[in-house]
Amino acid sequence: MTFLGKNISDDFSVSAQIFPDQILAIKKAGYKSVIINRPDGEGPDQPLAAEIVKLASEAGLEAVYIPMTPGQLPAELIAATADAFAALPKPILAYCASGTRCAMLWALVNAPKLGVDGVIYATSSWGYDLEQIRPLLEAIISKQK
């Protein structure tokens, strides 16, 4: 089984929900870490984050659970994501239900470095339209100036 995430950058990809039988394919695809952005219990066929963390660890991958509830972007979530990006071995695969929340978190962390248009372009090339968070991205950049 081949696993293909959507490469947002050289060291970060996103995916829809992953399943236990995909862990080894993710490892073989070269990923070193997994970020779980989908909260437990969101879907009826969804494996628990703890199961994915355990299986990833057994396969030699780092894995962290940073759940993002749709429509909520507290500062703590963005900070936890930035910390994970800094600490985890790369490349990283992040997943949620569709990959959109993962792409959004990547954009929020990387906007100060790549600019608003840069992160929107990077994510839109994979079908993730983040125009709706442009004001938030601009606010993050203006706070860092």
Secondary structure in CASP SS format (residue, H / E / C, confidence):
PFRMAT SS
TARGET T0000
AUTHOR 0000-0000-0000
METHOD secondary structure of the structure
MODEL  1
M C 1.00
T C 1.00
F C 1.00
L C 1.00
G C 1.00
K E 1.00
N E 1.00
I E 1.00
S E 1.00
D C 1.00
D C 1.00
F E 1.00
S E 1.00
V E 1.00
S E 1.00
A C 1.00
Q C 1.00
I C 1.00
F C 1.00
P H 1.00
D H 1.00
Q H 1.00
I H 1.00
L H 1.00
A H 1.00
I H 1.00
K H 1.00
K H 1.00
A C 1.00
G C 1.00
Y C 1.00
K C 1.00
S E 1.00
V E 1.00
I E 1.00
I E 1.00
N C 1.00
R C 1.00
P C 1.00
D C 1.00
G C 1.00
E C 1.00
G C 1.00
P C 1.00
D C 1.00
Q C 1.00
P C 1.00
L C 1.00
A H 1.00
A H 1.00
E H 1.00
I H 1.00
V H 1.00
K H 1.00
L H 1.00
A H 1.00
S H 1.00
E H 1.00
A C 1.00
G C 1.00
L C 1.00
E E 1.00
A E 1.00
V E 1.00
Y E 1.00
I C 1.00
P C 1.00
M C 1.00
T C 1.00
P C 1.00
G C 1.00
Q C 1.00
L C 1.00
P C 1.00
A H 1.00
E H 1.00
L H 1.00
I H 1.00
A H 1.00
A H 1.00
T H 1.00
A H 1.00
D H 1.00
A H 1.00
F H 1.00
A H 1.00
A H 1.00
L C 1.00
P C 1.00
K C 1.00
P C 1.00
I E 1.00
L E 1.00
A E 1.00
Y E 1.00
C C 1.00
A C 1.00
S C 1.00
G C 1.00
T H 1.00
R H 1.00
C H 1.00
A H 1.00
M H 1.00
L H 1.00
W H 1.00
A H 1.00
L H 1.00
V H 1.00
N H 1.00
A H 1.00
P H 1.00
K H 1.00
L H 1.00
G C 1.00
V H 1.00
D H 1.00
G H 1.00
V H 1.00
I H 1.00
Y H 1.00
A H 1.00
T H 1.00
S H 1.00
S C 1.00
W C 1.00
G C 1.00
Y C 1.00
D C 1.00
L C 1.00
E H 1.00
Q H 1.00
I H 1.00
R H 1.00
P H 1.00
L H 1.00
L H 1.00
E H 1.00
A H 1.00
I H 1.00
I H 1.00
S H 1.00
K H 1.00
Q C 1.00
K C 1.00
END
